[in-house]
Amino acid sequence: MVKTRFAPSPTGYLHIGGARTALFSWLYARRHGGPFVLRIEDTDLERSTPEAVNAILEGMNWLGLDYDEGPFYQTQRFDRYREVLRQLLGEGKAYYCYCTKEELESLRTEQMARKQKPRYDGRYRDYQGPPREGVEPVVRFKNPLDGEVVVEDLIRGNIVFQNAELDDLIIARADGTPTYNFCVVVDDMDMGITHVIRGDDHINNTPRQINILKALGAPIPKYGHVPMILGPDGQKLSKRHGAASVMECRDLGYLPEAVLNYLVRLGWSHGDQEIFSLDEMTELFDLAGCNKAPSAINPSKLIWLNKHYLKTLDPVHVARHLSWHIGQLGIDPSEGPHLTDVVSAFAERSDTLKDMARAAVFLYREFEHYDARAAGKNLTAAAEAPLRQLHEALTVLPEWRAESIHEAVQRVAGESGLALGKVAQPLRVAVSGTAVSPPIDVTLELLGRAKTLARIERALRYIRQGADQGGLE
């Protein structure tokens, strides 16, 4: 049975690289019908925070990456780590090292002076003497001195490490707390993890972890190391490149489906296909399709995907995500049209949910100013008569629907001897404050009869009073 895990350190938000690792691990487990585990590696007590834990959980939830087991917290497993430490010490596979910081620094300086690779020289590896007074020892793993470790990487192929190049790793600090590489090994062993999919910054950790697993007589998981994600400029991804975290993507108005589709294509491909539903990803994802080279983010690609999903997903689903953005603007969506109808009307002209929410504000609350350019061009003396006729025609409409509204606007245009645009555009500016909105009949249906008539009256007052462009009467 396949069993994967995502094991972030809660020292900040769930960044794009971590989210991709989570997605790849989730997809691999789902495709093979096995469980997916969430493990919080919070042993860095100085940098780990409850806020960061919540940010990870919130990001996973927003993306819809559900986990079958967990979340497990390493800080709640210290007793288990100490038990395994005692086992390794008792079996002579680990030992106490009494080197001071000063001695290690001196050793490092000497090695560098001789142009040697700085590494621990194993001086306490076979020490049988009494504990050294005044020194709190660390615990080191007794790494094999010869032979090699072959990492059978599912993405990169075999990677060979010589044991002679691996020094004796510290697995418990002087204060007794276990170190990252040791905790990971015990967790993967205890949780029965079969496949470890993680960033290639962990490649050098892998042979060390394999040797500890072998010392414990534990099965060795299969490993797949995915390359890092770069900015568009080829540099390490950072905030200057745009959204660096999952929840920033949410805040900027992207749908989770778009983000997942975007992430899966950062380092994985299936032919030339660009659009993948979650079901398709689950059916098709394999590690053999992962790239060995780093992937660069492409913000325009994310926008393109987001526009696709805004237009093609069920408006009811999109509306649930739009609701959050409407709320961020201080708007109660119950005070205007149903959000599902807003999605249907605005999807074709929106890049993001944030854009959509901003564009739809006029449907829910009065705008303060007309756009100066739009008002100057459209709310003129020549528009007064058509707007007055529209007010009369719309007042008596028996049914407030886009079809009947469209007929009324067309009728007024015909009676006025004007092109449809010469009537519809002043009407659009009158009701929305700008020159841009969905089709005017749809816009008015969403706005409602009362608000429409009140805003036409306001525009007529504006024209009559010759107010300053963009100002209020």
Secondary structure as the mmCIF struct_conf table of DSSP 4:
data_model
#
loop_
_struct_conf.conf_type_id
_struct_conf.id
_struct_conf.beg_label_comp_id
_struct_conf.beg_label_asym_id
_struct_conf.beg_label_seq_id
_struct_conf.end_label_comp_id
_struct_conf.end_label_asym_id
_struct_conf.end_label_seq_id
STRN STRN1 THR A 4 PHE A 6
BEND BEND1 PRO A 10 GLY A 12
STRN STRN2 HIS A 15 HIS A 15
HELX_RH_AL_P HELX_RH_AL_P1 ILE A 16 ARG A 31
TURN_TY1_P TURN_TY1_P1 HIS A 32 GLY A 33
STRN STRN3 PHE A 36 ILE A 40
TURN_TY1_P TURN_TY1_P2 LEU A 45 ARG A 47
HELX_RH_AL_P HELX_RH_AL_P2 PRO A 50 LEU A 63
TURN_TY1_P TURN_TY1_P3 GLY A 64 GLY A 64
BEND BEND2 ASP A 68 ASP A 68
STRN STRN4 GLU A 69 TYR A 73
HELX_RH_3T_P HELX_RH_3T_P1 GLN A 74 GLN A 76
HELX_RH_AL_P HELX_RH_AL_P3 PHE A 78 GLY A 90
TURN_TY1_P TURN_TY1_P4 GLU A 91 GLY A 92
BEND BEND3 LYS A 93 LYS A 93
STRN STRN5 ALA A 94 CYS A 97
HELX_RH_AL_P HELX_RH_AL_P4 LYS A 101 ALA A 113
TURN_TY1_P TURN_TY1_P5 ARG A 114 LYS A 115
HELX_LH_PP_P HELX_LH_PP_P1 GLN A 116 PRO A 118
TURN_TY1_P TURN_TY1_P6 ARG A 123 ASP A 126
BEND BEND4 GLY A 129 GLY A 129
HELX_LH_PP_P HELX_LH_PP_P2 PRO A 130 ARG A 132
TURN_TY1_P TURN_TY1_P7 GLU A 133 GLY A 134
STRN STRN6 VAL A 138 PHE A 141
BEND BEND5 LEU A 145 GLY A 147
STRN STRN7 GLU A 148 ASP A 153
TURN_TY1_P TURN_TY1_P8 LEU A 154 ARG A 156
STRN STRN8 GLY A 157 GLN A 162
HELX_RH_3T_P HELX_RH_3T_P2 ASN A 163 GLU A 165
STRN STRN9 ILE A 170 ALA A 172
TURN_TY1_P TURN_TY1_P9 ALA A 174 ASP A 175
BEND BEND6 GLY A 176 GLY A 176
HELX_LH_PP_P HELX_LH_PP_P3 THR A 177 THR A 177
STRN STRN10 PRO A 178 PRO A 178
HELX_LH_PP_P HELX_LH_PP_P4 THR A 179 THR A 179
HELX_RH_AL_P HELX_RH_AL_P5 TYR A 180 ASP A 190
TURN_TY1_P TURN_TY1_P10 MET A 191 GLY A 192
STRN STRN11 HIS A 195 GLY A 199
HELX_RH_3T_P HELX_RH_3T_P3 ASP A 200 HIS A 202
TURN_TY1_P TURN_TY1_P11 ILE A 203 ASN A 204
HELX_RH_AL_P HELX_RH_AL_P6 ASN A 205 ALA A 215
TURN_TY1_P TURN_TY1_P12 LEU A 216 GLY A 217
HELX_LH_PP_P HELX_LH_PP_P5 ALA A 218 PRO A 221
STRN STRN12 LYS A 222 VAL A 226
HELX_LH_PP_P HELX_LH_PP_P6 PRO A 227 MET A 228
STRN STRN13 ILE A 229 LEU A 230
TURN_TY1_P TURN_TY1_P13 PRO A 232 ASP A 233
BEND BEND7 GLY A 234 GLN A 235
STRN STRN14 LYS A 236 LYS A 236
HELX_LH_PP_P HELX_LH_PP_P7 LEU A 237 LEU A 237
HELX_RH_3T_P HELX_RH_3T_P4 LYS A 239 HIS A 241
BEND BEND8 GLY A 242 GLY A 242
STRN STRN15 SER A 245 SER A 245
HELX_RH_AL_P HELX_RH_AL_P7 VAL A 246 ASP A 251
TURN_TY1_P TURN_TY1_P14 LEU A 252 GLY A 253
HELX_RH_AL_P HELX_RH_AL_P8 PRO A 256 VAL A 264
TURN_TY1_P TURN_TY1_P15 ARG A 265 ARG A 265
BEND BEND9 LEU A 266 GLY A 267
STRN STRN16 TRP A 268 TRP A 268
BEND BEND10 HIS A 270 HIS A 270
TURN_TY1_P TURN_TY1_P16 GLY A 271 ASP A 272
HELX_RH_AL_P HELX_RH_AL_P9 LEU A 278 LEU A 284
HELX_RH_3T_P HELX_RH_3T_P5 LEU A 287 GLY A 289
STRN STRN17 CYS A 290 CYS A 290
BEND BEND11 LYS A 292 ALA A 293
STRN STRN18 SER A 295 ALA A 296
HELX_RH_AL_P HELX_RH_AL_P10 PRO A 299 THR A 312
BEND BEND12 LEU A 313 LEU A 313
HELX_RH_AL_P HELX_RH_AL_P11 PRO A 315 GLN A 328
TURN_TY1_P TURN_TY1_P17 LEU A 329 GLY A 330
HELX_RH_3T_P HELX_RH_3T_P6 PRO A 333 GLU A 335
BEND BEND13 GLY A 336 PRO A 337
HELX_RH_AL_P HELX_RH_AL_P12 LEU A 339 PHE A 346
HELX_RH_3T_P HELX_RH_3T_P7 ALA A 347 ARG A 349
BEND BEND14 ASP A 351 THR A 352
HELX_RH_AL_P HELX_RH_AL_P13 LEU A 353 ALA A 359
TURN_TY1_P TURN_TY1_P18 ALA A 360 ALA A 360
HELX_RH_3T_P HELX_RH_3T_P8 VAL A 361 LEU A 363
TURN_TY1_P TURN_TY1_P19 TYR A 364 TYR A 364
BEND BEND15 ARG A 365 ARG A 365
BEND BEND16 GLU A 368 HIS A 369
HELX_RH_AL_P HELX_RH_AL_P14 ALA A 372 ASN A 378
BEND BEND17 LEU A 379 THR A 380
HELX_RH_AL_P HELX_RH_AL_P15 ALA A 381 THR A 395
TURN_TY1_P TURN_TY1_P20 VAL A 396 VAL A 396
BEND BEND18 PRO A 398 GLU A 399
BEND BEND19 ARG A 401 ARG A 401
HELX_RH_AL_P HELX_RH_AL_P16 ALA A 402 SER A 416
TURN_TY1_P TURN_TY1_P21 GLY A 417 GLY A 417
HELX_RH_AL_P HELX_RH_AL_P17 LEU A 420 SER A 432
BEND BEND20 GLY A 433 ALA A 435
BEND BEND21 PRO A 438 PRO A 438
HELX_RH_AL_P HELX_RH_AL_P18 ILE A 440 LEU A 447
HELX_RH_AL_P HELX_RH_AL_P19 ARG A 449 GLN A 465
TURN_TY1_P TURN_TY1_P22 GLY A 466 GLY A 466
HELX_LH_PP_P HELX_LH_PP_P8 ALA A 467 ASP A 468
TURN_TY1_P TURN_TY1_P23 GLN A 469 GLY A 470
#
